[in-house]
Amino acid sequence: MSDIEREVMEQDVLLVGAGPANLACAIKLKQLINKHNESASTPLSAEISLIEKAPEIGHHQLSGAVMDPKGISELFPDWQSQGFPVESEVINDAMIELKKNGKRSGPKFVPPVMRNHGKFIVSLNKVVKWMAAKAEELGVNVFPGFPGAEVLYEGKRVKGVRARDMGVDKWGDPKDGEFMPGGDLVAKVTVLGEGTRGSLAKHLVPKLKLDEKRNHQMYQIGVKEVWKLGEKGKQVIKKGDVYHTMNYPLPNGVFGGGWIYGMDNDMVSIGLVVGLDYKDPTLDPHKLFQTWKTHAFLQSILADGEILHYGAKTIPDGGYWAMPKLSADGVLLVGDTAGFLNSMRLKGIHLAMKSGMLAAETIFECLKDNDFSAERLHKYQNAFETSWAKAELWSVRNFRQGFQLSEIFGMANTAAGIVTGGRGFFGRLRSEPDHELGRVAVPGTTPAQDPAQYDDKLTFDKLKDVYYSGSTHEENQPCHLQVTQPDVCVTKCTVEYGNPCQHFCPAKVYEMVPRDEGKGMSPQLNREGEGRANMQGLVLKINASNCVHCKTCDIKDPYQVINWVVPEGGGGLIYTEM
């Protein structure tokens, strides 16, 4: 559709993604402009627009979440009196070791860096709704349901973003009377805050060589549910309790752990994070999460409760050495998109907010001088390097990589890092890409069979959990999970890895099914939907409407042939209380 005439919309500053980083950027920038205009002889004005793929602000936001108030306190010193949404201040903090035989030991000693007293349990969905309202009060244009489809360039300079076309059928053809071409949003500077593995940033970073001499980014997947506690559960978990669990049910060599956070209104946030650098192609994070809930300790919390919500999200935990350069000509990167997450503390909201504020300070100076050159935008990088955000990330710079070598080395290196200010045993540890998997023992594959017994009360299969995510996508639209080399799935991947997409996806998006069942289901394979069958007569079926936007497939696919793009309208996830 290269010949389509598109509307061009100009603004000074374009922010892509309505997470805490970009909202903090928009708010701080408006605060700086307003303060400047109180005394300046020549007032500043700037058109600031923020676009978000979710149909409503907050519907695609998911986090644990225990928030360090350092970021919001800097943005709004009186945040508590202004009604910032908090589930509870952390009252009780513990680390608990779970064992396979149903026993638990603990609470264990909690290292100072991981203590949560003085922190706050929050729902990220509520946080960004509150922040978006503050941004709009200040005059920021906030546009939900407006997904960015591609970056616009002028040479190597980023000049904006093209919005997603609307009204296109699953074959890529315009629908009669419904087609609306996406407009071109051009700006003096574009700020990408798309979250983990941003669909725009993942192409921009290598194109502009922002990842040169950096470590491979590492990721975890967090699988989460929110429950309403019953009478028995209320005796075990109180509002303000923050428990983290170790070991069970994670296999040896798999990084991760669980969380249990006591929320307001007798709710509890539970989840399991699993490092995506695992090697077993049959490992299933969702199944591990369900197994975790069958432990006697979790059963004592949930047995008479009721599930309310489900979701999953990936987390960038490669640390300082994996962060890309934060700026290029016409563009800045903030929040999870740039890797602003402390993997030892498993906290990133305060760092995301700080990244947005630092970006805003740089943009403000550019506005004053009407100079948005690459050199001026680079001051954002310089500001980060002298900030408390850099100091915090530097102190854990070698934490996560150590666990790729072994759990024992990782623990020892962590202890050494605490003593040496983050250095550990080495000045810099490298990391391997998460998508590298071990080969299957027996070539060939069959459709994934889940032997776990789900009772639909405590444990749930993937489809039932997806129901609690609110995931709805228009069926007759182009598949937003693009398999760029579909033959690889039914030939090489079958033989070498046994099609791990069946296992790592927490929403049963990918299935290997008999050819007849797969007809017409995956238009990417070819327009007739026949596909190419593997040695057992199976084809890949993509259930795109199940997708919970976690990005695991984009990260973990061993051939890197899955390209996650924004769906039409941004997709219909409804994350509340998450």
BAFI-69577 format. One record per residue (C-alpha): x, y, z; residue in one letter. Coordinates in steps of 0.02 Angstrom, whole numbers. Each point is the difference from the previous one (the first is absolute). Example, Ala and Ser with C-alpha at 12.3 -4.5 7.8 and 13.67 -1.06 7.14 Angstrom:
+--------+--------+--------+---------+
!     xx !     yy !     zz ! residuo !
+--------+--------+--------+---------+
!    615 !   -225 !    390 !       A !
!     69 !    172 !    -33 !       S !
+--------+--------+--------+---------+
***
This chain:
+--------+--------+--------+---------+
!     xx !     yy !     zz ! residuo !
+--------+--------+--------+---------+
!      0 !      0 !      0 !       M !
!    147 !    116 !    -33 !       S !
!   -103 !    114 !   -114 !       D !
!   -130 !     43 !    134 !       I !
!    -15 !    183 !     45 !       E !
!     23 !     20 !    187 !       R !
!    -43 !    143 !    114 !       E !
!    153 !     84 !     78 !       V !
!    -19 !     59 !    180 !       M !
!    137 !    110 !     70 !       E !
!     48 !     26 !    181 !       Q !
!    155 !     52 !     94 !       D !
!     15 !   -155 !    109 !       V !
!    -72 !   -173 !    -37 !       L !
!     -2 !   -132 !    136 !       L !
!    -39 !   -181 !    -48 !       V !
!    -71 !   -105 !    142 !       G !
!    -98 !     52 !    155 !       A !
!    104 !    -85 !    134 !       G !
!     74 !     84 !    154 !       P !
!    157 !     57 !    -95 !       A !
!    -86 !     98 !   -139 !       N !
!   -135 !     68 !    115 !       L !
!    135 !     62 !    119 !       A !
!     89 !     77 !   -150 !       C !
!   -157 !     91 !    -58 !       A !
!    -44 !     63 !    174 !       I !
!    178 !     57 !     41 !       K !
!     17 !     89 !   -166 !       L !
!   -163 !     95 !     28 !       K !
!     55 !     42 !    178 !       Q !
!    165 !     71 !    -64 !       L !
!    -87 !    101 !   -137 !       I !
!   -128 !     71 !    122 !       N !
!    134 !     49 !    126 !       K !
!    103 !     82 !   -137 !       H !
!   -150 !     98 !    -62 !       N !
!    -34 !     73 !    173 !       E !
!    149 !    117 !    -17 !       S !
!     60 !    -10 !   -180 !       A !
!    -21 !    150 !   -114 !       S !
!    -22 !   -118 !   -146 !       T !
!   -115 !   -144 !     53 !       P !
!     23 !   -174 !    -69 !       L !
!   -138 !   -100 !    -80 !       S !
!     11 !   -180 !    -60 !       A !
!   -124 !   -121 !    -77 !       E !
!     27 !   -163 !     96 !       I !
!    -93 !   -157 !    -57 !       S !
!      2 !   -173 !     77 !       L !
!    -68 !   -151 !    -94 !       I !
!    -42 !   -168 !     80 !       E !
!    -48 !   -164 !    -85 !       K !
!   -124 !    -52 !    136 !       A !
!   -181 !     55 !    -30 !       P !
!      2 !     74 !    176 !       E !
!    147 !     65 !     99 !       I !
!     64 !   -133 !    118 !       G !
!    -81 !   -150 !    -84 !       H !
!    168 !    -69 !    -58 !       H !
!     98 !     37 !    159 !       Q !
!     56 !   -144 !    110 !       L !
!    127 !    -10 !    139 !       S !
!     22 !    -88 !    167 !       G !
!      5 !    133 !     72 !       A !
!     93 !     70 !    149 !       V !
!     49 !    179 !    -37 !       M !
!    147 !     96 !     69 !       D !
!    -73 !    175 !     28 !       P !
!    162 !     87 !    -49 !       K !
!    -58 !     37 !   -177 !       G !
!   -177 !     62 !     36 !       I !
!     64 !    103 !    148 !       S !
!    114 !     95 !   -118 !       E !
!   -139 !     29 !   -126 !       L !
!   -135 !     43 !    128 !       F !
!     72 !     35 !    175 !       P !
!   -179 !     -1 !     67 !       D !
!    -53 !   -156 !    -95 !       W !
!    -86 !    -80 !    149 !       Q !
!   -110 !    150 !     38 !       S !
!    -44 !     11 !   -185 !       Q !
!    -83 !   -170 !      3 !       G !
!    132 !   -105 !    -86 !       F !
!    -73 !   -179 !     -4 !       P !
!     83 !   -117 !    125 !       V !
!    -59 !   -173 !     54 !       E !
!    102 !      3 !    160 !       S !
!    164 !     51 !     76 !       E !
!    111 !   -152 !     26 !       V !
!    -22 !    -60 !    179 !       I !
!     75 !   -174 !      2 !       N !
!    144 !    -59 !   -110 !       D !
!     71 !   -176 !    -17 !       A !
!     89 !   -123 !   -114 !       M !
!    -64 !   -178 !     10 !       I !
!     78 !   -159 !    -69 !       E !
!   -126 !   -124 !    -68 !       L !
!     42 !   -185 !    -11 !       K !
!    -73 !   -134 !   -112 !       K !
!    -68 !   -104 !    143 !       N !
!   -117 !    140 !     49 !       G !
!    108 !     69 !    138 !       K !
!     66 !    176 !     11 !       R !
!    142 !     79 !     95 !       S !
!      2 !    181 !     47 !       G !
!    -24 !    140 !     14 !       P !
!    181 !     11 !    -57 !       K !
!    118 !    144 !     25 !       F !
!    -40 !    140 !   -121 !       V !
!    156 !     91 !    -61 !       P !
!    -10 !    190 !     25 !       P !
!     -5 !     34 !   -188 !       V !
!   -156 !   -108 !    -16 !       M !
!    -98 !     63 !    151 !       R !
!   -164 !     85 !    -37 !       N !
!    -41 !     98 !    157 !       H !
!    -44 !    176 !    -53 !       G !
!    -58 !    -61 !   -170 !       K !
!   -179 !    -13 !    -65 !       F !
!   -105 !   -136 !    -80 !       I !
!    -86 !     74 !   -152 !       V !
!   -102 !    -48 !   -153 !       S !
!     93 !     66 !   -152 !       L !
!   -165 !     13 !    -92 !       N !
!    -63 !    125 !    130 !       K !
!    167 !     92 !      7 !       V !
!      4 !     42 !   -185 !       V !
!   -184 !     49 !     -2 !       K !
!     37 !    125 !    139 !       W !
!    155 !     64 !    -89 !       M !
!    -90 !     17 !   -167 !       A !
!   -134 !    106 !     83 !       A !
!    137 !    113 !     72 !       K !
!     82 !     14 !   -172 !       A !
!   -165 !     49 !    -81 !       E !
!    -32 !    131 !    135 !       E !
!    166 !     78 !    -50 !       L !
!    -49 !      5 !   -184 !       G !
!     81 !   -158 !    -70 !       V !
!    -96 !    -81 !   -144 !       N !
!    -30 !   -182 !     51 !       V !
!    -62 !   -116 !   -137 !       F !
!    -43 !   -180 !     51 !       P !
!    -41 !   -130 !   -134 !       G !
!    133 !     77 !   -112 !       F !
!    135 !   -132 !    -33 !       P !
!    162 !     49 !    -84 !       G !
!     39 !   -115 !   -146 !       A !
!    168 !     60 !    -65 !       E !
!    134 !    130 !     29 !       V !
!     17 !    138 !   -130 !       L !
!    176 !     49 !    -49 !       Y !
!     81 !    143 !    -94 !       E !
!    167 !    -77 !    -39 !       G !
!     59 !    -61 !    170 !       K !
!   -104 !    127 !     93 !       R !
!   -162 !    -57 !     81 !       V !
!   -138 !    119 !    -52 !       K !
!   -150 !    -87 !     80 !       G !
!   -113 !   -152 !     -5 !       V !
!   -133 !    -66 !   -120 !       R !
!   -160 !    -59 !     84 !       A !
!    -75 !   -171 !    -35 !       R !
!   -120 !    -14 !   -148 !       D !
!   -178 !    -43 !     50 !       M !
!   -130 !   -103 !    -93 !       G !
!    115 !   -130 !    -80 !       V !
!    -52 !   -183 !    -14 !       D !
!    105 !   -150 !     49 !       K !
!     70 !    -14 !   -177 !       W !
!     63 !    179 !      6 !       G !
!   -135 !     70 !   -115 !       D !
!   -100 !    158 !     43 !       P !
!   -177 !    -34 !     60 !       K !
!   -137 !     84 !   -101 !       D !
!    -55 !    161 !     84 !       G !
!    107 !    -32 !    155 !       E !
!    178 !     34 !    -53 !       F !
!     87 !    148 !     85 !       M !
!    184 !     27 !    -38 !       P !
!    109 !     38 !    149 !       G !
!     62 !    178 !     10 !       G !
!    181 !     59 !     10 !       D !
!     40 !     81 !    166 !       L !
!    155 !    106 !    -22 !       V !
!     93 !     87 !    139 !       A !
!    160 !     90 !     46 !       K !
!     37 !   -142 !    119 !       V !
!    -82 !   -171 !     24 !       T !
!     10 !    -91 !    167 !       V !
!    -22 !   -188 !     -5 !       L !
!    -69 !    -72 !    162 !       G !
!    -86 !   -155 !    -67 !       E !
!     46 !   -116 !    143 !       G !
!     96 !   -162 !    -19 !       T !
!     59 !    -47 !   -175 !       R !
!    -89 !    147 !    -80 !       G !
!    -62 !    -41 !   -175 !       S !
!     77 !    162 !    -66 !       L !
!    156 !      7 !    108 !       A !
!     54 !   -179 !    -38 !       K !
!     28 !     50 !   -182 !       H !
!     63 !    176 !     34 !       L !
!    136 !    -52 !    123 !       V !
!     98 !   -112 !   -121 !       P !
!    -35 !    114 !   -148 !       K !
!     80 !    147 !     89 !       L !
!    131 !   -112 !     84 !       K !
!    -54 !     52 !    174 !       L !
!     46 !   -172 !     67 !       D !
!    180 !      0 !    -60 !       E !
!    120 !    -68 !    133 !       K !
!   -146 !    -34 !    117 !       R !
!    -50 !   -167 !     76 !       N !
!   -146 !    -97 !    -71 !       H !
!   -156 !     55 !     92 !       Q !
!    -67 !   -136 !    116 !       M !
!   -181 !    -26 !     47 !       Y !
!   -113 !    -87 !    124 !       Q !
!   -183 !    -39 !    -22 !       I !
!   -117 !     38 !    143 !       G !
!   -163 !   -100 !      5 !       V !
!   -126 !     81 !    117 !       K !
!   -172 !    -20 !     77 !       E !
!    -99 !    111 !    118 !       V !
!   -114 !    -90 !    123 !       W !
!   -138 !     48 !    121 !       K !
!     44 !    -81 !    166 !       L !
!   -120 !   -112 !     93 !       G !
!    -15 !     -9 !    188 !       E !
!    142 !   -127 !     16 !       K !
!    115 !     99 !   -113 !       G !
!    -29 !    159 !    101 !       K !
!     78 !    -88 !    149 !       Q !
!    161 !    -32 !    -97 !       V !
!     23 !    157 !   -106 !       I !
!    -33 !    175 !     64 !       K !
!     -5 !    165 !    -90 !       K !
!    180 !     61 !    -13 !       G !
!     82 !   -173 !      4 !       D !
!    140 !    -22 !   -127 !       V !
!     65 !   -178 !    -17 !       Y !
!    123 !    -62 !   -129 !       H !
!     26 !   -187 !    -26 !       T !
!    154 !    -96 !    -56 !       M !
!     34 !   -167 !    -85 !       N !
!   -159 !   -106 !    -23 !       Y !
!    -58 !    -35 !   -133 !       P !
!    142 !     69 !   -106 !       L !
!    114 !   -134 !    -76 !       P !
!    186 !      5 !     38 !       N !
!     86 !    137 !    -98 !       G !
!   -158 !    101 !    -34 !       V !
!      4 !    175 !     73 !       F !
!   -154 !     73 !     82 !       G !
!   -116 !      0 !    149 !       G !
!   -175 !     39 !     60 !       G !
!    -88 !    147 !     81 !       W !
!   -150 !     20 !    114 !       I !
!    -58 !    178 !     37 !       Y !
!   -145 !     43 !    115 !       G !
!   -108 !    132 !    -86 !       M !
!   -146 !    107 !     55 !       D !
!   -179 !    -66 !      6 !       N !
!     54 !   -177 !     48 !       D !
!     90 !    -30 !   -164 !       M !
!    169 !    -80 !    -28 !       V !
!    121 !     16 !   -146 !       S !
!     93 !   -162 !    -36 !       I !
!    121 !    -45 !   -137 !       G !
!    152 !    -96 !    -56 !       L !
!    145 !     73 !    -99 !       V !
!    106 !   -116 !   -107 !       V !
!    163 !     50 !    -84 !       G !
!    -16 !    -22 !   -189 !       L !
!    180 !    -58 !    -14 !       D !
!    -54 !   -178 !     45 !       Y !
!     58 !   -137 !   -119 !       K !
!   -138 !   -132 !      6 !       D !
!   -112 !     27 !   -155 !       P !
!   -146 !    -86 !     88 !       T !
!      1 !    113 !    153 !       L !
!   -168 !     84 !     25 !       D !
!     -4 !    154 !    116 !       P !
!   -190 !     -2 !     13 !       H !
!      2 !   -182 !     53 !       K !
!    135 !     38 !    130 !       L !
!   -110 !    139 !     68 !       F !
!   -148 !   -116 !     17 !       Q !
!    111 !   -131 !     85 !       T !
!     64 !    134 !    119 !       W !
!   -178 !     33 !     57 !       K !
!    -22 !   -182 !     51 !       T !
!    133 !     18 !    137 !       H !
!    -79 !    -14 !    172 !       A !
!     48 !    180 !     44 !       F !
!    -86 !     71 !   -155 !       L !
!   -149 !   -113 !     26 !       Q !
!    -21 !     70 !    175 !       S !
!    -15 !    173 !    -77 !       I !
!   -110 !    -39 !   -151 !       L !
!   -102 !   -153 !     46 !       A !
!   -161 !     93 !     39 !       D !
!     37 !    150 !   -110 !       G !
!    -53 !     51 !   -175 !       E !
!    105 !     47 !   -151 !       I !
!    -38 !    174 !    -70 !       L !
!    134 !     40 !   -130 !       H !
!    141 !    -81 !   -100 !       Y !
!    143 !     68 !   -103 !       G !
!    180 !    -24 !    -53 !       A !
!    141 !    118 !    -46 !       K !
!    184 !     -8 !    -38 !       T !
!    127 !     98 !    103 !       I !
!    168 !     67 !    -62 !       P !
!    128 !    -54 !    129 !       D !
!    167 !     10 !    -90 !       G !
!     51 !    149 !    106 !       G !
!    116 !    144 !    -36 !       Y !
!    112 !    -92 !   -124 !       W !
!   -150 !    -45 !   -109 !       A !
!    -74 !    175 !    -11 !       M !
!     10 !     74 !   -175 !       P !
!     57 !    177 !    -33 !       K !
!   -144 !    107 !     59 !       L !
!     -7 !    124 !   -144 !       S !
!     27 !     23 !   -184 !       A !
!    -45 !    136 !   -124 !       D !
!   -183 !     40 !     33 !       G !
!    -35 !   -136 !    128 !       V !
!     17 !    -44 !    185 !       L !
!    -30 !   -168 !     87 !       L !
!    -77 !    -11 !    174 !       V !
!    -63 !   -127 !    126 !       G !
!     -1 !   -187 !    -36 !       D !
!     34 !     38 !   -183 !       T !
!    173 !     59 !     55 !       A !
!     23 !   -132 !    136 !       G !
!    -33 !    109 !    153 !       F !
!    -28 !   -142 !    123 !       L !
!     94 !    -56 !    156 !       N !
!      0 !   -189 !    -21 !       S !
!     62 !    -35 !    176 !       M !
!   -142 !     99 !     79 !       R !
!   -120 !    -44 !   -142 !       L !
!    -55 !    181 !     -4 !       K !
!    -14 !    119 !   -145 !       G !
!   -145 !    121 !     25 !       I !
!    106 !    130 !     91 !       H !
!    141 !    -19 !   -127 !       L !
!   -122 !     16 !   -145 !       A !
!    -67 !    162 !     74 !       M !
!    176 !     66 !     25 !       K !
!     47 !    -40 !   -180 !       S !
!   -152 !     98 !    -59 !       G !
!     44 !    149 !    108 !       M !
!    180 !      1 !    -62 !       L !
!    -63 !     -7 !   -179 !       A !
!   -119 !    145 !     36 !       A !
!    140 !    108 !     69 !       E !
!    101 !    -27 !   -159 !       T !
!   -150 !     36 !   -113 !       I !
!    -38 !    159 !     99 !       F !
!    174 !     68 !    -33 !       E !
!    -19 !    -45 !   -184 !       C !
!   -166 !     94 !     -7 !       L !
!     77 !    155 !     77 !       K !
!    137 !      7 !   -130 !       D !
!   -102 !    -76 !   -142 !       N !
!    143 !   -122 !    -24 !       D !
!    -45 !   -184 !    -14 !       F !
!    163 !    -60 !    -75 !       S !
!     70 !   -170 !     45 !       A !
!    133 !     85 !    103 !       E !
!   -128 !     91 !    107 !       R !
!   -108 !   -154 !     23 !       L !
!    156 !    -96 !     57 !       H !
!     -7 !    104 !    159 !       K !
!   -134 !   -121 !     58 !       Y !
!    132 !   -138 !      4 !       Q !
!    118 !    114 !     94 !       N !
!   -135 !     45 !    126 !       A !
!    -36 !   -185 !     30 !       F !
!    184 !    -39 !     29 !       E !
!      6 !    127 !    144 !       T !
!   -170 !    -44 !     77 !       S !
!    -55 !   -111 !    144 !       W !
!    -78 !   -116 !   -130 !       A !
!    173 !    -38 !    -71 !       K !
!     71 !    -22 !    175 !       A !
!   -136 !   -127 !     42 !       E !
!     18 !    -98 !   -161 !       L !
!    190 !      5 !     11 !       W !
!     -7 !    -79 !    174 !       S !
!    -82 !   -157 !    -75 !       V !
!     83 !      3 !   -171 !       R !
!     64 !   -179 !      9 !       N !
!   -144 !    -79 !     95 !       F !
!   -106 !    -90 !   -129 !       R !
!    139 !    -60 !   -115 !       Q !
!     81 !   -101 !    138 !       G !
!   -148 !   -118 !      5 !       F !
!     27 !    -49 !   -181 !       Q !
!    160 !    -87 !     54 !       L !
!    -81 !    -93 !    145 !       S !
!   -112 !     30 !    150 !       E !
!    145 !    -24 !    120 !       I !
!    110 !    124 !    -93 !       F !
!   -145 !    121 !    -14 !       G !
!    -31 !     -2 !    188 !       M !
!    185 !     17 !     40 !       A !
!     22 !    140 !   -127 !       N !
!   -153 !     90 !     72 !       T !
!     74 !     -8 !    175 !       A !
!    166 !     65 !    -67 !       A !
!    -91 !    136 !    -94 !       G !
!    -85 !     64 !    157 !       I !
!    171 !     17 !     82 !       V !
!     88 !     73 !   -153 !       T !
!   -132 !    124 !    -56 !       G !
!    -65 !   -109 !   -141 !       G !
!    164 !    -57 !    -75 !       R !
!     -9 !   -179 !     63 !       G !
!    142 !   -114 !    -54 !       F !
!     25 !     86 !   -169 !       F !
!     -4 !    175 !    -69 !       G !
!   -130 !    -45 !   -130 !       R !
!    -97 !   -159 !    -30 !       L !
!    -69 !    -37 !   -174 !       R !
!   -167 !    -82 !    -38 !       S !
!    -63 !   -122 !   -130 !       E !
!   -160 !     28 !   -102 !       P !
!   -157 !    -70 !     80 !       D !
!    -57 !    -87 !   -159 !       H !
!    141 !   -127 !      3 !       E !
!    -78 !   -167 !     47 !       L !
!     60 !   -178 !     21 !       G !
!    -42 !   -126 !   -135 !       R !
!   -138 !   -127 !     30 !       V !
!     53 !   -178 !     36 !       A !
!   -117 !    -79 !   -129 !       V !
!    -29 !     85 !   -169 !       P !
!   -179 !     35 !    -47 !       G !
!   -147 !     69 !     95 !       T !
!   -180 !    -29 !     43 !       T !
!   -128 !    127 !     57 !       P !
!     45 !     57 !    176 !       A !
!    -88 !   -107 !    129 !       Q !
!    -23 !     74 !    173 !       D !
!     -5 !   -142 !    127 !       P !
!    -37 !    119 !    144 !       A !
!   -170 !    -17 !     81 !       Q !
!    -89 !    167 !     13 !       Y !
!   -149 !     13 !    116 !       D !
!    -65 !    171 !    -57 !       D !
!     -2 !     54 !    182 !       K !
!    183 !     14 !     50 !       L !
!     85 !    -41 !   -165 !       T !
!    -49 !     45 !   -178 !       F !
!     54 !    -46 !   -176 !       D !
!     61 !    138 !   -115 !       K !
!   -166 !     30 !    -86 !       L !
!    -94 !     21 !    163 !       K !
!    132 !    121 !     64 !       D !
!     -8 !    100 !   -162 !       V !
!   -185 !     25 !     35 !       Y !
!     48 !     93 !    159 !       Y !
!    119 !    114 !    -97 !       S !
!   -142 !     78 !   -101 !       G !
!     95 !    -37 !   -161 !       S !
!   -106 !     37 !   -153 !       T !
!     64 !     35 !   -175 !       H !
!    -96 !     29 !   -161 !       E !
!     11 !   -169 !    -89 !       E !
!     -4 !     68 !   -178 !       N !
!    159 !    104 !      6 !       Q !
!    180 !    -37 !    -49 !       P !
!     82 !   -117 !    124 !       C !
!    110 !    107 !    113 !       H !
!    115 !   -150 !     30 !       L !
!     96 !     -4 !   -161 !       Q !
!     98 !   -158 !    -37 !       V !
!    125 !     62 !   -127 !       T !
!     59 !   -174 !    -51 !       Q !
!   -148 !   -117 !     32 !       P !
!     83 !   -152 !    -79 !       D !
!    130 !      5 !    140 !       V !
!   -138 !    -40 !    127 !       C !
!    -53 !   -163 !    -82 !       V !
!    170 !    -59 !    -58 !       T !
!    156 !     52 !     96 !       K !
!    -85 !     51 !    162 !       C !
!    -98 !   -162 !      7 !       T !
!    158 !   -103 !    -13 !       V !
!    120 !    107 !    100 !       E !
!   -108 !     69 !    142 !       Y !
!   -171 !    -83 !     -6 !       G !
!    -90 !    166 !    -28 !       N !
!     29 !     86 !    168 !       P !
!   -126 !    137 !    -42 !       C !
!   -132 !   -125 !     58 !       Q !
!     76 !      7 !    173 !       H !
!     73 !    173 !     32 !       F !
!   -157 !     97 !    -49 !       C !
!   -109 !     31 !    156 !       P !
!   -159 !     22 !   -104 !       A !
!     -5 !   -151 !   -119 !       K !
!     25 !    109 !   -152 !       V !
!    108 !   -129 !    -90 !       Y !
!    -56 !   -178 !    -34 !       E !
!     61 !   -139 !   -112 !       M !
!   -159 !    -79 !    -68 !       V !
!    -50 !   -125 !   -136 !       P !
!     -3 !     80 !   -172 !       R !
!   -189 !     -4 !    -19 !       D !
!    -24 !     89 !    167 !       E !
!    124 !    134 !    -51 !       G !
!    -82 !     45 !   -165 !       K !
!    -39 !    184 !    -14 !       G !
!     63 !     36 !    175 !       M !
!    172 !     71 !    -38 !       S !
!     -6 !    112 !   -154 !       P !
!    187 !     30 !     10 !       Q !
!     36 !   -178 !    -53 !       L !
!    -84 !     35 !   -166 !       N !
!   -163 !     76 !    -61 !       R !
!    -84 !   -170 !    -10 !       E !
!     43 !    -38 !    180 !       G !
!     70 !   -171 !    -48 !       E !
!    172 !     32 !     68 !       G !
!    139 !   -125 !    -15 !       R !
!    -18 !   -153 !    110 !       A !
!    143 !    -75 !     97 !       N !
!     47 !   -183 !      4 !       M !
!   -151 !    -41 !    108 !       Q !
!   -125 !     98 !   -103 !       G !
!     -7 !    147 !    121 !       L !
!    -10 !    186 !    -39 !       V !
!     20 !    154 !    107 !       L !
!   -164 !     77 !     59 !       K !
!      9 !    178 !     69 !       I !
!   -140 !     50 !    119 !       N !
!     40 !    185 !     -5 !       A !
!   -158 !     49 !     94 !       S !
!     70 !    -85 !    157 !       N !
!    155 !    111 !      6 !       C !
!     35 !     90 !    164 !       V !
!    139 !    109 !    -75 !       H !
!    138 !    -72 !    109 !       C !
!    125 !     -5 !   -146 !       K !
!     73 !   -167 !     56 !       T !
!    -13 !    -73 !   -176 !       C !
!     95 !    147 !    -74 !       D !
!    139 !    -29 !    128 !       I !
!      9 !   -189 !     21 !       K !
!    -29 !    -68 !   -177 !       D !
!    165 !    -92 !    -37 !       P !
!      6 !     57 !   -182 !       Y !
!    -60 !    178 !     32 !       Q !
!   -129 !    -14 !   -139 !       V !
!   -148 !     62 !    105 !       I !
!    -30 !    186 !    -16 !       N !
!   -126 !     71 !    125 !       W !
!    -85 !    155 !    -71 !       V !
!   -141 !    105 !     71 !       V !
!   -172 !    -68 !    -42 !       P !
!   -136 !    109 !    -76 !       E !
!    -69 !    116 !    132 !       G !
!    139 !    -52 !    117 !       G !
!    -87 !   -160 !     56 !       G !
!   -134 !    -26 !    129 !       G !
!     89 !    -50 !    160 !       L !
!    -84 !     64 !    156 !       I !
!    122 !     -3 !    146 !       Y !
!    -80 !     69 !    157 !       T !
!     74 !    -11 !    175 !       E !
!    158 !    -61 !    -87 !       M !
+--------+--------+--------+---------+
***
